[in-house]
Amino acid sequence: MAGSLKLSNTSKDTFHQDNMIKNIILICVAVLFLFGTASSCSNKSKNMSSEETTKMDTTAQEDVKTAARQTLTSWLAEGIEGVQFLQASEWKIDDQVFLNSSNDKGYLLLLNQDKDPQAELDYVQVLYAAKEEGKWNIYLESLPNLVIPRKKENGSFVANTLDQLAAAGEKEIGRQYKSGNGEINDEFINKEFNDDLKKNHQRFLSRKIKN
């Protein structure tokens, strides 16, 4: 047929090879694009999850500290015998809260600086918090009380600052709070929540000073 284009076998092979190469390149580009999109979405998802977890942790910690301050103030007003030592102290709930991975149980620290200038000791009382029926309950009875000696300078004892008390308490709890791989040691926290804790707490609440 006049004017028609005829390809030799060599030209045809070259033509088919060029098409195959173009198709392979297009497929590779498409795969890389899809992989990049999936990776980007995955990273965004991880970042959002991390941000949400951090926000949830922070909220839980603030809720626990608020509950602890309110509870201690209430116990003092009600004359609960086991906390009246705070009347002679400068006290504060430490900023650090050691929650489990479920954010429903944990330890916190009550920093206790004796107001008596002649006192030789200050204290860090370990408290326990458990979220029960949507409410944070605070436990004190039968939990460790760390004794922090004061240093003597020029014949007088110098009170430990609240920051020093916090550092001592956080170091002690921190020894067991996380495992070797950096994960929260839930067993260390959860095992404290048992029947003995609740029984001791009831006895603690029943002992009040006489008016």
Secondary structure as a PSIPRED ss2 file (coil, helix, strand):
# PSIPRED VFORMAT (PSIPRED V4.0)

   1 M C   1.000  0.000  0.000
   2 A C   1.000  0.000  0.000
   3 G C   1.000  0.000  0.000
   4 S C   1.000  0.000  0.000
   5 L C   1.000  0.000  0.000
   6 K C   1.000  0.000  0.000
   7 L C   1.000  0.000  0.000
   8 S C   1.000  0.000  0.000
   9 N H   0.000  1.000  0.000
  10 T H   0.000  1.000  0.000
  11 S H   0.000  1.000  0.000
  12 K H   0.000  1.000  0.000
  13 D H   0.000  1.000  0.000
  14 T H   0.000  1.000  0.000
  15 F H   0.000  1.000  0.000
  16 H H   0.000  1.000  0.000
  17 Q H   0.000  1.000  0.000
  18 D H   0.000  1.000  0.000
  19 N H   0.000  1.000  0.000
  20 M H   0.000  1.000  0.000
  21 I H   0.000  1.000  0.000
  22 K H   0.000  1.000  0.000
  23 N H   0.000  1.000  0.000
  24 I H   0.000  1.000  0.000
  25 I H   0.000  1.000  0.000
  26 L H   0.000  1.000  0.000
  27 I H   0.000  1.000  0.000
  28 C H   0.000  1.000  0.000
  29 V H   0.000  1.000  0.000
  30 A H   0.000  1.000  0.000
  31 V H   0.000  1.000  0.000
  32 L H   0.000  1.000  0.000
  33 F H   0.000  1.000  0.000
  34 L H   0.000  1.000  0.000
  35 F H   0.000  1.000  0.000
  36 G H   0.000  1.000  0.000
  37 T H   0.000  1.000  0.000
  38 A H   0.000  1.000  0.000
  39 S H   0.000  1.000  0.000
  40 S H   0.000  1.000  0.000
  41 C H   0.000  1.000  0.000
  42 S H   0.000  1.000  0.000
  43 N H   0.000  1.000  0.000
  44 K H   0.000  1.000  0.000
  45 S H   0.000  1.000  0.000
  46 K H   0.000  1.000  0.000
  47 N H   0.000  1.000  0.000
  48 M H   0.000  1.000  0.000
  49 S H   0.000  1.000  0.000
  50 S H   0.000  1.000  0.000
  51 E H   0.000  1.000  0.000
  52 E H   0.000  1.000  0.000
  53 T H   0.000  1.000  0.000
  54 T H   0.000  1.000  0.000
  55 K H   0.000  1.000  0.000
  56 M H   0.000  1.000  0.000
  57 D H   0.000  1.000  0.000
  58 T H   0.000  1.000  0.000
  59 T H   0.000  1.000  0.000
  60 A H   0.000  1.000  0.000
  61 Q H   0.000  1.000  0.000
  62 E H   0.000  1.000  0.000
  63 D H   0.000  1.000  0.000
  64 V H   0.000  1.000  0.000
  65 K H   0.000  1.000  0.000
  66 T H   0.000  1.000  0.000
  67 A H   0.000  1.000  0.000
  68 A H   0.000  1.000  0.000
  69 R H   0.000  1.000  0.000
  70 Q H   0.000  1.000  0.000
  71 T H   0.000  1.000  0.000
  72 L H   0.000  1.000  0.000
  73 T H   0.000  1.000  0.000
  74 S H   0.000  1.000  0.000
  75 W H   0.000  1.000  0.000
  76 L H   0.000  1.000  0.000
  77 A H   0.000  1.000  0.000
  78 E H   0.000  1.000  0.000
  79 G C   1.000  0.000  0.000
  80 I E   0.000  0.000  1.000
  81 E H   0.000  1.000  0.000
  82 G H   0.000  1.000  0.000
  83 V H   0.000  1.000  0.000
  84 Q H   0.000  1.000  0.000
  85 F H   0.000  1.000  0.000
  86 L H   0.000  1.000  0.000
  87 Q H   0.000  1.000  0.000
  88 A H   0.000  1.000  0.000
  89 S E   0.000  0.000  1.000
  90 E E   0.000  0.000  1.000
  91 W E   0.000  0.000  1.000
  92 K E   0.000  0.000  1.000
  93 I E   0.000  0.000  1.000
  94 D E   0.000  0.000  1.000
  95 D E   0.000  0.000  1.000
  96 Q E   0.000  0.000  1.000
  97 V E   0.000  0.000  1.000
  98 F E   0.000  0.000  1.000
  99 L E   0.000  0.000  1.000
 100 N C   1.000  0.000  0.000
 101 S C   1.000  0.000  0.000
 102 S C   1.000  0.000  0.000
 103 N C   1.000  0.000  0.000
 104 D C   1.000  0.000  0.000
 105 K E   0.000  0.000  1.000
 106 G E   0.000  0.000  1.000
 107 Y E   0.000  0.000  1.000
 108 L E   0.000  0.000  1.000
 109 L E   0.000  0.000  1.000
 110 L E   0.000  0.000  1.000
 111 L E   0.000  0.000  1.000
 112 N E   0.000  0.000  1.000
 113 Q E   0.000  0.000  1.000
 114 D E   0.000  0.000  1.000
 115 K C   1.000  0.000  0.000
 116 D C   1.000  0.000  0.000
 117 P C   1.000  0.000  0.000
 118 Q C   1.000  0.000  0.000
 119 A C   1.000  0.000  0.000
 120 E C   1.000  0.000  0.000
 121 L E   0.000  0.000  1.000
 122 D E   0.000  0.000  1.000
 123 Y E   0.000  0.000  1.000
 124 V E   0.000  0.000  1.000
 125 Q E   0.000  0.000  1.000
 126 V E   0.000  0.000  1.000
 127 L E   0.000  0.000  1.000
 128 Y E   0.000  0.000  1.000
 129 A E   0.000  0.000  1.000
 130 A E   0.000  0.000  1.000
 131 K E   0.000  0.000  1.000
 132 E E   0.000  0.000  1.000
 133 E C   1.000  0.000  0.000
 134 G C   1.000  0.000  0.000
 135 K E   0.000  0.000  1.000
 136 W E   0.000  0.000  1.000
 137 N E   0.000  0.000  1.000
 138 I E   0.000  0.000  1.000
 139 Y E   0.000  0.000  1.000
 140 L C   1.000  0.000  0.000
 141 E C   1.000  0.000  0.000
 142 S C   1.000  0.000  0.000
 143 L C   1.000  0.000  0.000
 144 P C   1.000  0.000  0.000
 145 N E   0.000  0.000  1.000
 146 L E   0.000  0.000  1.000
 147 V E   0.000  0.000  1.000
 148 I E   0.000  0.000  1.000
 149 P E   0.000  0.000  1.000
 150 R C   1.000  0.000  0.000
 151 K E   0.000  0.000  1.000
 152 K E   0.000  0.000  1.000
 153 E E   0.000  0.000  1.000
 154 N C   1.000  0.000  0.000
 155 G C   1.000  0.000  0.000
 156 S E   0.000  0.000  1.000
 157 F E   0.000  0.000  1.000
 158 V E   0.000  0.000  1.000
 159 A C   1.000  0.000  0.000
 160 N C   1.000  0.000  0.000
 161 T C   1.000  0.000  0.000
 162 L H   0.000  1.000  0.000
 163 D H   0.000  1.000  0.000
 164 Q H   0.000  1.000  0.000
 165 L H   0.000  1.000  0.000
 166 A H   0.000  1.000  0.000
 167 A H   0.000  1.000  0.000
 168 A H   0.000  1.000  0.000
 169 G H   0.000  1.000  0.000
 170 E H   0.000  1.000  0.000
 171 K H   0.000  1.000  0.000
 172 E H   0.000  1.000  0.000
 173 I H   0.000  1.000  0.000
 174 G H   0.000  1.000  0.000
 175 R H   0.000  1.000  0.000
 176 Q H   0.000  1.000  0.000
 177 Y H   0.000  1.000  0.000
 178 K E   0.000  0.000  1.000
 179 S C   1.000  0.000  0.000
 180 G C   1.000  0.000  0.000
 181 N C   1.000  0.000  0.000
 182 G C   1.000  0.000  0.000
 183 E C   1.000  0.000  0.000
 184 I E   0.000  0.000  1.000
 185 N C   1.000  0.000  0.000
 186 D H   0.000  1.000  0.000
 187 E H   0.000  1.000  0.000
 188 F H   0.000  1.000  0.000
 189 I H   0.000  1.000  0.000
 190 N H   0.000  1.000  0.000
 191 K C   1.000  0.000  0.000
 192 E C   1.000  0.000  0.000
 193 F C   1.000  0.000  0.000
 194 N C   1.000  0.000  0.000
 195 D H   0.000  1.000  0.000
 196 D H   0.000  1.000  0.000
 197 L H   0.000  1.000  0.000
 198 K H   0.000  1.000  0.000
 199 K H   0.000  1.000  0.000
 200 N H   0.000  1.000  0.000
 201 H H   0.000  1.000  0.000
 202 Q H   0.000  1.000  0.000
 203 R H   0.000  1.000  0.000
 204 F H   0.000  1.000  0.000
 205 L H   0.000  1.000  0.000
 206 S H   0.000  1.000  0.000
 207 R C   1.000  0.000  0.000
 208 K E   0.000  0.000  1.000
 209 I C   1.000  0.000  0.000
 210 K C   1.000  0.000  0.000
 211 N C   1.000  0.000  0.000
